[in-house]
Amino acid sequence: MPATTNWIHDLEVNGWAVVKDAVPESRADAYAAEALEWLEKFPLGFKRDDPTTWDRAHLPDNWKNGVYN
């Protein structure tokens, strides 16, 4: 199987896939910063620089396996 189609196989088999270099690193960093800023806006005490706040008590109630929608 050509390398360019491996991700399709992984998606079909696993339900997820890693597509290397699909998003430039600088853009991924910006997305991560935006998500952390969004989480810090909730009045729950989450702070990106304080790992003691990276728990359910400091995140919105709809937190499930680290995914928000």
Backbone bond lengths (Angstrom), bond angles and torsions (degrees), N, CA, C in turn:
res aa  C-N    CA-C-N  psi(-1)  N-CA   C-N-CA  omega(-1)  CA-C   N-CA-C  phi
1 M - - - 1.467 - - 1.528 108.37 -
2 P 1.322 118.60 128.29 1.467 120.61 178.20 1.520 111.73 -60.47
3 A 1.316 116.80 148.07 1.472 121.66 -178.15 1.517 112.09 -57.05
4 T 1.321 118.18 -32.72 1.465 120.43 -177.17 1.515 112.63 -69.68
5 T 1.328 118.09 -16.59 1.468 119.54 179.90 1.525 112.77 -106.28
6 N 1.339 118.03 -0.51 1.466 120.20 179.73 1.518 111.98 -58.51
7 W 1.338 117.40 -38.01 1.455 120.05 -178.44 1.522 110.71 -64.83
8 I 1.320 117.57 -33.70 1.469 120.36 178.30 1.527 109.54 -65.12
9 H 1.310 116.29 -44.29 1.470 120.77 177.70 1.527 110.30 -60.24
10 D 1.331 116.73 -47.88 1.465 120.76 179.82 1.521 111.17 -60.15
11 L 1.323 116.69 -39.98 1.459 120.42 178.72 1.524 111.24 -63.60
12 E 1.303 116.56 -44.22 1.467 120.70 179.69 1.526 111.89 -66.13
13 V 1.315 117.49 -40.32 1.466 121.99 -176.31 1.529 112.37 -80.66
14 N 1.343 116.37 -45.16 1.462 120.88 -172.77 1.527 114.21 -99.76
15 G 1.310 116.79 -18.64 1.453 119.86 -175.30 1.515 112.52 86.38
16 W 1.317 117.48 2.42 1.461 123.57 177.45 1.529 108.16 -155.18
17 A 1.311 116.09 162.65 1.458 120.22 179.39 1.523 109.91 -154.51
18 V 1.300 115.41 154.18 1.453 122.30 173.73 1.527 106.99 -101.98
19 V 1.317 115.40 124.46 1.461 120.88 177.03 1.521 106.49 -114.51
20 K 1.320 115.98 98.76 1.459 121.30 -175.68 1.518 111.11 -62.43
21 D 1.319 114.39 137.95 1.462 123.20 176.98 1.527 113.76 62.89
22 A 1.337 117.45 20.86 1.465 120.46 177.89 1.521 111.01 -69.13
23 V 1.327 116.54 -31.84 1.464 122.29 178.84 1.528 106.72 -125.39
24 P 1.313 117.53 125.97 1.464 119.30 178.02 1.534 110.92 -57.55
25 E 1.315 116.96 144.39 1.463 121.77 -176.66 1.520 112.49 -54.90
26 S 1.321 117.43 -40.90 1.466 120.01 -178.99 1.530 110.84 -63.89
27 R 1.323 116.95 -37.50 1.459 119.87 178.95 1.536 110.44 -71.35
28 A 1.328 117.25 -39.55 1.465 120.85 177.24 1.527 110.48 -61.90
29 D 1.325 116.92 -41.50 1.462 121.12 177.42 1.528 111.00 -61.72
30 A 1.326 116.10 -40.36 1.468 120.19 179.02 1.529 110.78 -66.14
31 Y 1.330 117.54 -40.86 1.469 120.98 177.61 1.529 110.60 -62.62
32 A 1.329 116.51 -42.77 1.464 120.40 179.63 1.526 110.66 -63.50
33 A 1.321 117.07 -43.60 1.472 120.81 179.05 1.525 110.35 -61.90
34 E 1.323 116.87 -41.85 1.464 120.66 179.51 1.533 111.24 -63.76
35 A 1.320 116.86 -40.71 1.462 120.44 178.56 1.527 111.09 -64.92
36 L 1.324 116.88 -41.71 1.460 120.23 179.52 1.525 111.20 -67.24
37 E 1.322 117.06 -38.50 1.469 120.51 176.03 1.525 110.38 -61.40
38 W 1.331 116.28 -41.17 1.465 121.70 178.68 1.532 110.25 -61.34
39 L 1.326 117.56 -45.02 1.465 121.37 179.88 1.527 111.52 -64.88
40 E 1.328 117.13 -35.70 1.463 120.39 -179.91 1.529 112.47 -69.99
41 K 1.313 118.01 -17.36 1.469 121.11 179.31 1.524 112.90 -74.81
42 F 1.334 117.40 -20.43 1.458 119.56 176.84 1.526 108.55 -71.66
43 P 1.323 118.26 142.74 1.476 120.75 -177.66 1.531 112.23 -81.30
44 L 1.343 115.64 50.30 1.465 119.89 -176.62 1.517 113.36 -116.03
45 G 1.318 116.87 -0.68 1.456 120.45 175.73 1.513 115.78 88.36
46 F 1.334 118.97 8.78 1.465 120.81 177.83 1.520 109.61 -65.60
47 K 1.328 115.26 131.70 1.466 122.21 176.54 1.525 108.12 -133.58
48 R 1.308 116.44 122.54 1.468 120.21 -176.76 1.522 112.80 -59.21
49 D 1.339 117.69 -28.24 1.460 121.55 -177.46 1.527 113.39 -92.61
50 D 1.325 117.85 5.87 1.468 122.08 -178.64 1.527 110.02 -126.68
51 P 1.338 117.49 94.60 1.458 120.86 -178.02 1.538 114.83 -56.44
52 T 1.330 117.17 -20.68 1.472 118.25 178.76 1.527 111.19 -68.83
53 T 1.329 117.77 -13.41 1.469 120.87 179.29 1.528 112.43 -99.41
54 W 1.315 117.96 4.47 1.466 122.16 -177.85 1.526 110.06 -88.23
55 D 1.314 116.52 55.99 1.461 120.79 -179.56 1.525 110.20 -139.74
56 R 1.307 115.98 175.19 1.471 121.14 -176.21 1.525 113.39 -61.14
57 A 1.311 116.58 -29.99 1.467 119.64 -179.70 1.530 112.00 -66.02
58 H 1.318 116.53 -23.41 1.457 120.79 -175.93 1.533 113.31 -110.99
59 L 1.328 116.36 8.60 1.465 121.13 -179.39 1.521 109.71 -121.21
60 P 1.331 117.96 157.19 1.465 121.05 -179.70 1.530 112.26 -56.75
61 D 1.330 115.95 152.99 1.467 122.16 -175.99 1.514 114.76 -58.52
62 N 1.328 118.58 -29.73 1.454 119.01 -177.64 1.520 113.13 -80.85
63 W 1.308 116.53 13.90 1.457 121.83 178.96 1.521 109.06 -63.09
64 K 1.314 117.32 126.64 1.460 121.94 178.24 1.513 107.90 -148.98
65 N 1.287 116.82 111.31 1.457 122.52 178.98 1.522 112.93 54.46
66 G 1.318 116.96 30.94 1.447 120.76 177.94 1.512 115.19 76.83
67 V 1.343 117.18 12.21 1.465 120.95 -178.15 1.521 109.39 -114.19
68 Y 1.303 115.90 132.66 1.468 122.33 175.19 1.523 108.01 -117.94
69 N 1.336 115.32 149.83 1.467 117.68 175.55 1.501 110.07 -141.06
